[in-house]
């Protein structure tokens, strides 16, 4: 590998001059600048960015930990953060925790060892205790899509309570009264808040949801499928006429169960999802869902992280982003 000294020797200038040209820290004559760049190209010189970053106490690398990188919702968050990072000359390391707090903790250690400048994470745990290591070491971080009580940190959230309310209110307005809810992991705030919104709308309509109507999933399509099969097996007098699935993947799993039961959406049963992933508008029938500003959540998380890197003692910022109901043919 060519070194800075090799470039300087070929260009006939000092090592300092090569550094000035590459970093743009001091002006040099056009002739000298041209010679330096000619030498860089001819020798295939590539600066050791990591070493340079460590000297400056910056690596220009960020970390992102998500529970399920195969879920389009988290992929869109990652895309928003990656685009923002790239625009500011940062690289991004993506880690998948599988929703396992122990695996997340291990990845936090890996990212610290890699000396990343900051970390964004969609926490696998409902408690903030596992983030104490970051706070103790003064490592900038931002929490996305999770509200961790008692944690003083930057966070970006969508209004999950309002989304659950909008989805259920829409089904009530369509005349449904037996409305089931397929939840995600109940200890995580996105799922818990969506269920609270569901219960609030049902309460306002004077309806007490039956215990059998609320089924727990894990935000994956298979769990929605199995939850829906249970709901469809209920006696006709209590079988739901509508289902609110707390994310689109579980709603898509629900669609399969409804189809296998020989039922039609929305004629026999109405269905609402949550997230508005790209697939939601392509399934048949197209899925009514609650849209989150997912890409914007990733970009905003990146902005907060870069601000925190620049000013580590500023007060934590908490952003709650609005959601909206997208009505399609499944209702």
Secondary structure as UniProt FT lines:
FT   HELIX           4..11
FT   HELIX           15..23
FT   HELIX           30..43
FT   HELIX           49..55
FT   TURN            56..57
FT   STRAND          61..66
FT   TURN            69..70
FT   HELIX           72..87
FT   TURN            88..89
FT   STRAND          91..96
FT   TURN            98..99
FT   HELIX           101..113
FT   TURN            114..115
FT   STRAND          118..121
FT   HELIX           129..131
FT   HELIX           132..137
FT   STRAND          140..144
FT   TURN            149..150
FT   STRAND          154..158
FT   HELIX           160..173
FT   TURN            174..175
FT   STRAND          179..183
FT   TURN            186..187
FT   HELIX           189..204
FT   TURN            205..206
FT   HELIX           211..213
FT   STRAND          214..216
FT   HELIX           221..232
FT   TURN            236..238
FT   STRAND          242..245
FT   HELIX           248..260
FT   TURN            261..262
FT   TURN            265..268
FT   STRAND          270..275
FT   HELIX           278..281
FT   STRAND          288..291
FT   HELIX           294..310
FT   TURN            312..313
FT   STRAND          318..321
FT   STRAND          324..326
FT   TURN            329..330
//
